[in-house]
Amino acid sequence: MTDNQETIEIPKATFFGRLRNYFLAGILVTAPISITIYVTWGVLKFLDNKITPFIPAEYNPNHYLPVEIPGLGLTVAIIFFIVIGWLTRNFFGRLIVRMSEAIMERVPVINAVYGALKQIFETVMASQSDAFKEVVMFEYPRKGIWVMGFVTGQTKGEVQSLTNTETVNIFLPTTPNPTSGFLLFVPKKDVKYMDMTVEEGIKMIVSGGIITPLEKI
């Protein structure tokens, strides 16, 4: 090293500086775990407090055991939804569901709330069906701006016959409510197909890009 070159000294962290770094590192490690456990425990306690009172004492294991079983309410809720799902698969179950929906759709104000909630749940659960097939990106509303959408099928019929190129049906949802959006007929050559699942795409759109799935290698 020549005399003209200055020696760059890296300042050493002080004792309190190191303690501060250790403190922040500890929060970074423990906070997500602690909050997850706290929220999970809170949900279990909430379900237990709301559901277990409806269980007859002779069928409630907490009535016989010296300590309460955490998660009993969640277990009962899961069994309840499974039974309801099974009932809706038969004729009488479907008849009851249709009658209930007809009543909901005829009541003012309630019909709007019920319709919106039904659309939201059907959209969120779309990954369990064939409603959305693939996640894609394409330029919209102009070149250089990219949006994310879902392929709902191949364009057919009069719409396809009036276009000069092969097009696909794409639903372009809005954020944070994915139940509203636009139906676009986009040339297939202008569409970029993504590796992320439909569920991952819905989460990213609903969260406004906060939840971004990692790139698959």
C-alpha positions in Angstrom: 0.0 0.0 0.0 1.4 3.4 -1.0 1.5 6.5 1.3 -1.0 8.2 -1.0 -3.6 5.5 -0.4 -5.8 6.1 2.7 -6.7 3.2 4.9 -10.4 2.7 5.3 -11.3 1.6 8.8 -14.5 -0.1 9.4 -16.0 1.1 12.7 -16.5 -1.7 15.2 -19.9 -2.2 16.7 -20.1 -1.0 20.3 -21.3 -3.3 23.1 -24.8 -1.7 23.1 -24.8 -1.9 19.3 -24.3 -5.6 19.3 -27.0 -6.0 22.0 -29.4 -4.0 19.7 -28.6 -6.3 16.8 -29.1 -9.4 18.9 -32.4 -8.0 20.2 -33.7 -7.3 16.7 -32.5 -10.7 15.5 -34.4 -12.3 18.4 -37.6 -10.5 17.5 -37.2 -11.5 13.8 -37.0 -15.1 14.7 -39.5 -15.4 17.5 -42.2 -12.9 16.5 -43.7 -14.9 13.5 -43.7 -18.1 15.6 -45.2 -16.4 18.6 -47.9 -14.6 16.7 -48.8 -17.7 14.7 -49.2 -19.7 18.0 -51.1 -16.9 19.6 -53.5 -16.5 16.7 -54.0 -20.2 16.4 -54.7 -20.6 20.1 -57.1 -17.7 20.0 -59.1 -19.2 17.1 -59.3 -22.5 18.9 -60.5 -20.9 22.1 -63.0 -18.8 20.2 -64.5 -21.9 18.5 -64.5 -23.8 21.7 -66.3 -21.0 23.6 -68.9 -20.7 20.8 -69.5 -24.3 19.8 -68.9 -26.5 22.8 -71.9 -25.0 24.8 -74.2 -26.6 22.1 -72.8 -30.1 22.7 -75.0 -32.0 25.2 -73.1 -32.7 28.5 -73.4 -36.5 28.1 -71.5 -36.2 24.7 -69.0 -33.5 25.8 -65.7 -35.1 26.9 -64.8 -31.9 28.7 -67.7 -32.7 31.1 -65.9 -35.9 32.2 -62.2 -34.9 32.0 -60.4 -32.8 34.6 -59.0 -30.6 31.8 -60.6 -29.2 28.7 -59.5 -30.6 25.3 -58.3 -27.7 23.1 -59.6 -27.8 19.6 -62.9 -29.6 20.4 -64.9 -26.8 18.8 -62.8 -26.9 15.6 -63.2 -30.7 15.4 -67.0 -30.3 15.7 -67.0 -27.5 13.1 -65.1 -29.7 10.6 -67.5 -32.6 11.2 -70.4 -30.3 10.8 -69.2 -28.9 7.4 -68.5 -32.4 6.2 -72.0 -33.6 7.1 -73.5 -30.5 5.4 -71.4 -31.1 2.3 -72.6 -34.8 2.2 -76.2 -33.8 2.6 -76.0 -31.3 -0.3 -75.0 -34.2 -2.6 -78.4 -35.9 -2.3 -81.8 -34.9 -3.7 -83.3 -33.6 -0.4 -80.1 -31.7 0.5 -80.1 -29.9 -2.9 -83.8 -29.1 -2.5 -83.2 -27.5 0.9 -80.2 -25.5 -0.5 -82.3 -24.2 -3.4 -85.2 -23.2 -1.1 -82.8 -21.4 1.2 -81.1 -19.6 -1.7 -84.5 -18.6 -3.1 -85.5 -17.1 0.2 -82.2 -15.2 0.5 -82.5 -13.8 -3.0 -86.0 -12.4 -2.3 -85.2 -10.5 0.9 -84.1 -6.9 0.2 -80.5 -5.9 1.4 -79.8 -9.5 2.5 -79.9 -10.7 -1.1 -77.1 -8.3 -2.0 -74.9 -9.3 0.9 -75.6 -13.0 0.3 -74.9 -12.7 -3.5 -71.6 -10.9 -2.9 -70.4 -13.4 -0.2 -71.4 -16.3 -2.4 -69.4 -14.9 -5.3 -66.3 -14.3 -3.2 -66.3 -17.8 -1.7 -66.9 -19.4 -5.1 -64.0 -17.4 -6.6 -61.6 -18.2 -3.7 -62.5 -21.9 -4.0 -62.2 -21.8 -7.7 -58.8 -23.7 -7.5 -60.8 -26.7 -6.5 -62.8 -26.7 -9.8 -62.2 -26.0 -13.4 -63.5 -22.5 -13.3 -60.0 -21.1 -13.8 -57.6 -23.3 -15.8 -54.3 -21.4 -15.9 -52.7 -18.2 -14.7 -51.4 -15.9 -17.4 -49.9 -12.5 -18.0 -50.5 -10.1 -20.9 -50.1 -6.5 -21.7 -53.2 -4.4 -20.8 -54.5 -1.7 -21.2 -51.5 -0.7 -23.3 -48.0 -2.0 -24.3 -45.6 -2.0 -21.4 -48.1 -2.6 -18.7 -48.7 -6.2 -17.6 -51.7 -7.6 -15.8 -52.5 -11.1 -14.4 -55.5 -13.0 -15.4 -57.0 -16.5 -15.6 -57.7 -18.6 -18.7 -61.3 -19.8 -18.6 -61.3 -21.6 -21.9 -60.6 -21.5 -25.6 -62.5 -18.9 -27.6 -65.1 -20.6 -29.8 -68.1 -19.8 -31.8 -68.9 -16.4 -33.3 -66.3 -14.6 -31.2 -63.5 -16.7 -32.6 -64.9 -16.6 -36.2 -64.8 -12.8 -36.2 -61.1 -12.6 -35.2 -58.1 -13.1 -37.4 -56.0 -14.9 -34.8 -56.5 -17.7 -32.3 -57.7 -16.2 -29.0 -58.4 -17.4 -25.5 -61.0 -16.4 -22.9 -59.3 -14.6 -20.0 -61.0 -13.3 -16.9 -59.2 -10.2 -15.6 -60.1 -9.8 -11.9 -59.9 -6.6 -9.8 -58.1 -6.1 -6.5 -58.9 -6.8 -3.7 -62.3 -8.1 -4.8 -61.6 -10.8 -7.4 -65.3 -11.4 -8.1 -65.5 -8.4 -10.3 -63.5 -7.9 -13.5 -63.5 -8.1 -17.2 -63.9 -10.8 -19.8 -61.2 -10.3 -22.5 -60.5 -12.2 -25.7 -56.8 -12.1 -26.1 -54.7 -13.5 -28.9 -53.0 -16.6 -27.7 -49.6 -15.5 -29.1 -49.7 -12.4 -26.8 -50.3 -14.5 -23.6 -47.5 -15.6 -21.3 -48.4 -18.7 -19.3 -47.2 -18.8 -15.7 -46.1 -21.7 -13.5 -48.0 -20.6 -10.4 -51.2 -22.3 -9.5 -54.6 -20.8 -9.7 -54.7 -20.6 -5.9 -51.4 -18.7 -5.7 -52.6 -16.3 -8.4 -55.8 -15.6 -6.5 -53.9 -15.0 -3.3 -51.5 -12.5 -5.1 -54.4 -10.6 -6.6 -56.5 -10.4 -3.4 -53.4 -9.3 -1.4 -52.6 -6.6 -3.9 -49.2 -8.2 -4.6 -48.2 -8.5 -1.0 -48.3 -12.3 -1.2 -46.0 -13.3 -4.0 -45.2 -16.9 -4.7 -41.6 -17.9 -5.2 -40.4 -18.7 -8.7 -40.4 -22.4 -9.4 -37.1 -23.8 -10.6 
